[in-house]
Amino acid sequence: MRVGVIDAGSHTVRLVVADADGQVPLPVHTSKRQLRLAEFAEADGRLGERAVGELAAAVGAAREEARRWGVAEPFAFATAVVRDAPNSRDICRAVRERTDVVLQLLPGEKEAELTFLAARRWMGWRAGPMAVLDIGGGSFEVACGRSRLPDFAIALPLGAGRLTREFFGKHDPPSPAEVKAVRRHVRHRLRDVAARIRWEAPRTTVVTSRTMQQLARLCGAAPGRHGPFVPRTMAQEDLRRAVKQLGGLPAAERARLPGISPARARQSLAGAVVAHTAMKLMSIDVVTVCPWAIREGILLRTVEEGSVSWWTAPAGDDPRVPGQRASTPHPGLGFDQIRPQINLSN
């Protein structure tokens, strides 16, 4: 049996096709299509017709490619750039009408849960109590737990692309005052979550996502060409120096640094500020870089269940998942549920 995932993110539409005959999905084909949807977003986050048209074309092409590799109905989902757009339902409806692909909008907490599952499988039980940090273009997911799935998972609007648009505007590089404003904003939004992580005192902290991987490379981790099994870590002190280095360069010059791609060069500074601030607030000195994330989490759940029965779309949507009825998914532990468990006076 083969399974597939189409991931519509803020920069790319990615396709992963994997064999699912065993307990571990083994990739047999991957591809990506550059979109940079976030760059087309209006001031309120709305995506216009041009962006929707390009998204639909990329998703449709990915589906046809998946079919050529033996996957009739890949699981397609969109991340925060679509999920948080005021016209998200219209976007999904347009994609469905033009491609017959149902673009699922996974809640941020569900993304964090699936990413945690992937990281747990990659790291193994030797990791012990584990925290996972994932910086995307629109959101920052944090999860923590001792078992296969996290005890709590949360998504915050602290994505690297989002903060770049909101705080840095057209300034390149941004002023020190603007960088300071981002750090202050991140500290405020992360205060309670960081307190929960400190209380949990995870034995291992794992980071995923392209933003984190590129920052780790900038901080001295092995390049991707060395393969996924090379151990990679990133220290808080190295990341502090990276923030200073990125803050002094325009995007064009950042793209010449080790690991920083042209597509993510402009938002790399905001991503570094979020990562460093989170590690500092959470009292984390070193993190481990994991190559598996949300896509692998979806593949793992699909292999475990034998279908996509683990996912049911929120009521009112059109999930069109074979054999499923629309219902509200388990949301994970939200921000309001974290607060009562923290004593901020300590």
Secondary structure, DSSP 8 states (H G I E B T S, - for coil): -EEEEEEE-SSEEEEEEEE-SSSS-EEEEEEEEE--GGGGB-TTS-B-HHHHHHHHHHHHHHHHHHHHTT-SS-EEEE-HHHHTSTTHHHHHHHHHHHH----EE--HHHHHHHHHHHHHHHH-GGG-SEEEEEE-SS-EEEEEESSSS-SEEEEES--HHHHIIIIITT-SS--HHHHHHHHHHHHHHHHHHHHHHHHH--SEEEEESHHHHHHHHHTT---GGG-TTS--EEEHHHHHHHHHHHHTS-HHHHTTSTT--GGGTTTHHHHHHHHHHHHHHTT--EEEE-S--HHHHHHHHHHHHTSSTT----TTS----TT-----------HHHHGGG--TT-
